[in-house]
Amino acid sequence: MNANSPQGPIALIVDDHDAVRRALCDRVQASFGQFQFREAGTVDEALKIVETERVDIVLMDFRLPGMDGVEGTRMVLERSPHTSVVMVSGFDDSSHRSAARKAGARAYVSKRAIGRELIPAIESLVTCERWLR
């Protein structure tokens, strides 16, 4: 993760709904105050950010306009292999979870379970990283 950044690690939230992005940002910031946040409403917007900044964690919606989150995850990881992607989805079934995992997502959180699963999913990623000491 972005250990040498004076700003701290960067989290990118990709969702096509402003209110969802804001809520995710608020929830994550409450537990991880050192994160700097970026937001995107589409995969194309997310890729522009990933290509210009060293993004540490991406919270990627499954269903997005244009390109879905599965393909978006593949493309983010092609451009930025060090980035950890957490798929956040309204779908909570094995086929969606499997597709996310095959694309390279390191965690999958159902939107219905965000309150109890999102922070632990991120914690499981950051505890493996040395920048969070």
C-alpha positions, -999 to 999 in steps of 0.1 A, spaced: 0 0 0 10 36 -2 34 37 27 54 67 15 26 90 6 24 121 29 -13 119 24 -17 83 35 -34 55 16 -59 63 -12 -93 46 -13 -114 49 -45 -151 44 -43 -168 35 -76 -206 36 -76 -230 53 -100 -251 68 -71 -237 99 -54 -255 90 -21 -241 55 -20 -205 68 -27 -209 94 1 -223 68 26 -195 44 18 -169 72 22 -184 83 55 -185 47 68 -149 39 58 -135 73 70 -150 67 105 -128 36 109 -98 46 87 -93 83 91 -59 81 75 -74 73 41 -77 99 14 -108 94 -8 -115 96 -45 -148 89 -61 -159 77 -96 -194 71 -110 -182 48 -138 -153 24 -146 -139 48 -171 -137 76 -145 -121 51 -121 -95 41 -146 -85 77 -151 -79 80 -114 -60 47 -112 -38 58 -141 -28 91 -124 -26 81 -87 -15 52 -66 -48 39 -54 -45 14 -25 -81 1 -22 -111 3 -46 -146 -3 -34 -163 -13 -67 -200 -16 -73 -210 -47 -93 -235 -30 -116 -223 2 -132 -233 20 -164 -213 11 -194 -189 -15 -180 -197 -36 -150 -177 -39 -119 -163 -74 -128 -147 -61 -160 -138 -29 -141 -119 -49 -115 -99 -67 -142 -90 -34 -158 -80 -17 -125 -58 -46 -116 -42 -47 -151 -32 -11 -146 -25 -12 -109 -17 -48 -97 -9 -36 -61 -45 -23 -56 -69 -43 -35 -105 -44 -49 -135 -50 -27 -166 -57 -47 -197 -41 -32 -229 -54 -46 -267 -57 -42 -263 -92 -55 -256 -118 -28 -252 -152 -45 -224 -175 -53 -223 -168 -91 -217 -130 -85 -192 -138 -57 -174 -162 -80 -173 -137 -109 -158 -111 -86 -132 -135 -72 -122 -146 -107 -118 -110 -118 -93 -105 -89 -115 -89 -61 -100 -97 -27 -133 -93 -9 -170 -92 -17 -195 -74 5 -233 -75 -1 -249 -41 2 -274 -56 26 -246 -65 49 -224 -34 46 -230 -25 83 -214 -57 95 -191 -68 67 -175 -37 50 -151 -26 78 -140 -62 86 -133 -68 49 -111 -37 47 -94 -45 80 -85 -80 67 -68 -63 37 -50 -36 56 -37 -58 84 -17 -75 57 -1 -42 47 27 -26 66 16 10 60 -11 7 87 10 8 119 
